[in-house]
Amino acid sequence: MKKTDKYGEIMNRKLAYWFLPLTWMAVLFFSSSTPYEKQDIKPFLAGKIDFSFLEPFVHWVSFYYNQSQVSVDTLGINGFIEFFIRKGAHFGAFFILLFLFYIAFRKTCQWNLQKILVVSFLLTIAYAIMDEVHQGFTPNRTPYYGDVLIDGFGAITACLILLFCRKKSL
């Protein structure tokens, strides 16, 4: 094998690691392009699980998010559960994105852990902001900075777990 062939093989392998975060970003973009009505899981929840047993435990929970009251009284139990599933999806999606950026940087450059985590975090937050802006162009979806905060919390949690795992392995 020629030296140039080996170099090309190494570069292709390194580029493959970037396929992970880019693919995940495409999944998030597609999700942000979908109108709310096509993502509404309340009918699914109502048809599969009777969450009414939770009402006595959560009936007192009430708060405002994006100028709307979140409570069992205003959303019904299925809407209340859906709210937390959707916000959990925000957290999880950007937790995963940071982790995929981390893998790509770790496998393709010689940066130290701190630099990889900082750059991965900044890229994840930048994409979270762009994702919210993109939602502003999708029917029946609204951008909201609170979602970026949840996304950022997912990303920072991933950073902390990576730091913890690194310290445990030392």
N, C-alpha and C positions, 0 to 999 in steps of 0.2 A: 504494500500500500504506500502510495506517495505521501509525502509530508503534507501537501495541500489537501489531499483527501481526508487525512486524519484531522486536520484543522477544521475542515468543513463538517465532518461528523461531530466534532466537539461543539461547534457553533449550533448545529441543528439540535443537539441534545439540550444545550443551554436555552435555545429559543423555545423548546418544548415546555420548559418550566413556566415560561410566560404565558403559555396557552391556558394554564389553570386560572390565574386571576382574570385574564381577558374573557374567557368563556363565562366565568361567574358574573362578570360585569355585563355581559350580553344577556344573561338570564335576568339580572336585575333590571336592565333596560326594558326587556320585554314585559316584565311584571309591571313596571311603571307606565308602560304604554297601554295597559289593559284598563278599561273603564271599571269603576267600582262595581257596577251591577254584575259584571262577569267574574268578579272576585268575591262576591258576597257569599259567605259560607253559612249564614244563618239558616237558610232552608236545609242545608246538609245537616247541620247540628240538630235542628228540630226533628228531622226524620230519623236520625240515628241514635241520639242519646237524649234522655229526658233530664235536663240539668235543673229542674225545679227543686230537687233536693238540696241544692246549694243556696237557694234564696234565703233561708233563715240565717245562714252564716255570712252572707255578703249584702244583705238588704241595707245595711247602714253605710256602706261605702258609697261616697258621692264626691266627685271632684270635677273641675273643669279642665278640658283639654281642647285646645284650638277653639275656644269660645263656645264649646258645647259641653253640656253636663253629661258626665259619664256616671250612670247609676243604673241599677236594676229597674227603678221606677221609670226612667226615661228611655232606656234601650230594650228593656225586657231582659230576661236572663240570657237568652241566646245572643243578643246584641252585646251584652256586657261581656260574655265569654269571648265573643268574636273580637272585641276591642283588644283584650289582652293577648289573644292569639296573634292579631295583626302587629301589635307593638313588639311582641316576642319575636315575630318574624323579622322585624327591622333589626332588633338586637342581634339575632342569630345570623342574618345575612351579612352584616358588616363585621361581625366576629370572624366569620369564614373568610370574607374578603381580605381582612388584615392578615390572617393566617396564610392565605395563598400568596399574598405579596411577600410575606416573610420567606416562604419556601422559595419563591422565584429569586429573590435577592440572595438568599443564603447559598443557592446552588449556582448562581451566575456571577457573583462578584466577591471580592475579598474584603468587604467592609466588616467592621466589628459589629457585635450584637446591638449596641446602643444606636449606631447610625442606621442599621437595618430597621430597627423598631421605629425610630423617629420618622424615617422616610416612608415606611409602610403605613404608619399612622396618618401622616400628612396626606398621602395619596388616597387613603381610605376616606378621610374626611372630605377631601376635594371631590371624590366621586359621590359621597353622600349628598353634598350640596348640589352637584350637577343633577343627581337623581331627583331631588326635590324640585329643582327648576323644571326639569323635564316633565314631572307630574303636572305642573301648571299648564301644560299644553295638551293634557289628556282629559277627555270629557269626564265630568263628575269626579275629578281628582283635584286636590288642592295641595300646593306646596306648604310646608309648615316647618319652621325652624325647630320645633319640639321633636320632630322625627329625626332631624340631624343630631340632636342631643342624644336621642336613644341610640342612633347608629354609632355615634362617638363613644357611648358607654360600652357598646358591644366591642368596638375596636380596642378601647383601653383595657377592657377585661381580657381580651386575647393577648395584649402586650404583657399584662401582669402574669397571666398563666405561662407564657413563654419565658418570662424572667424567672418565675418560680421553678419551672422545669429545668432551666439552665443552672440555677443555683443548686438544685438537688443533684444534678449530674456531676457537679464539680467536686 
